[in-house]
């Protein structure tokens, strides 16, 4: 692969992915979640920081963590 990639974990249904953004602000846990919408075959994609209290996505925060490249 030409670009570095994140290690991630997921649950059995494969609709929530968790990974750590490692950058200038340290490690920040991120979530990506796919949710099927009311229209069959259409999905919503949510992305953001993990709220450690609710264990849900906080998509209202901008962390700008940058990226530490490892080659």
C-alpha positions as CSV (number, residue, x, y, z in Angstrom):
1,X,0.0,0.0,0.0
2,X,1.3,3.4,-0.9
3,X,-0.1,5.3,2.1
4,X,0.1,4.4,5.8
5,X,-3.1,3.0,7.3
6,X,-4.8,2.9,10.7
7,X,-5.3,-0.3,12.7
8,X,-9.0,-0.6,13.5
9,X,-11.5,-2.8,15.4
10,X,-15.1,-3.5,14.6
11,X,-18.1,-5.3,16.0
12,X,-19.8,-8.4,14.5
13,X,-22.2,-6.5,12.2
14,X,-19.3,-4.5,10.6
15,X,-21.1,-1.2,10.8
16,X,-19.0,0.5,13.5
17,X,-15.3,0.9,13.2
18,X,-13.0,2.3,15.9
19,X,-9.4,3.5,15.5
20,X,-6.9,5.8,17.1
21,X,-5.8,9.0,15.5
22,X,-2.1,9.4,16.6
23,X,-0.9,12.8,15.9
24,X,0.3,16.1,17.4
25,X,-2.3,16.0,20.2
26,X,-1.6,12.4,21.1
27,X,-4.0,9.5,20.7
28,X,-7.6,10.3,20.0
29,X,-10.2,7.5,19.5
30,X,-12.3,7.9,16.4
31,X,-15.5,6.1,15.2
32,X,-17.0,5.5,11.8
33,X,-20.5,4.2,11.7
34,X,-22.8,3.2,8.8
35,X,-26.5,3.2,9.4
36,X,-29.1,2.1,6.9
37,X,-31.6,4.8,6.2
38,X,-35.4,4.6,5.6
39,X,-34.7,4.3,1.8
40,X,-33.6,0.7,1.1
41,X,-30.0,0.6,-0.1
42,X,-29.1,4.0,1.3
43,X,-26.8,4.5,4.2
44,X,-25.7,7.4,6.5
45,X,-22.0,7.6,7.3
46,X,-21.1,9.2,10.6
47,X,-17.6,10.0,11.7
48,X,-16.1,11.7,14.8
49,X,-14.4,11.4,18.1
50,X,-15.5,8.8,20.6
51,X,-17.3,10.4,23.6
52,X,-15.8,8.3,26.4
53,X,-18.9,8.8,28.7
54,X,-21.7,7.9,26.2
55,X,-19.6,5.7,23.9
56,X,-21.2,7.5,21.0
57,X,-19.8,9.6,18.2
58,X,-19.2,13.3,18.9
59,X,-19.2,14.9,15.4
60,X,-19.4,18.4,16.8
61,X,-15.7,18.6,17.8
62,X,-12.8,19.4,15.5
63,X,-9.6,17.9,16.9
64,X,-7.2,18.7,14.0
65,X,-4.8,16.0,15.3
66,X,-2.6,15.9,12.2
67,X,-0.9,12.6,11.5
68,X,2.4,11.1,12.5
69,X,3.6,9.3,9.4
70,X,5.4,6.0,9.7
71,X,7.0,4.5,6.6
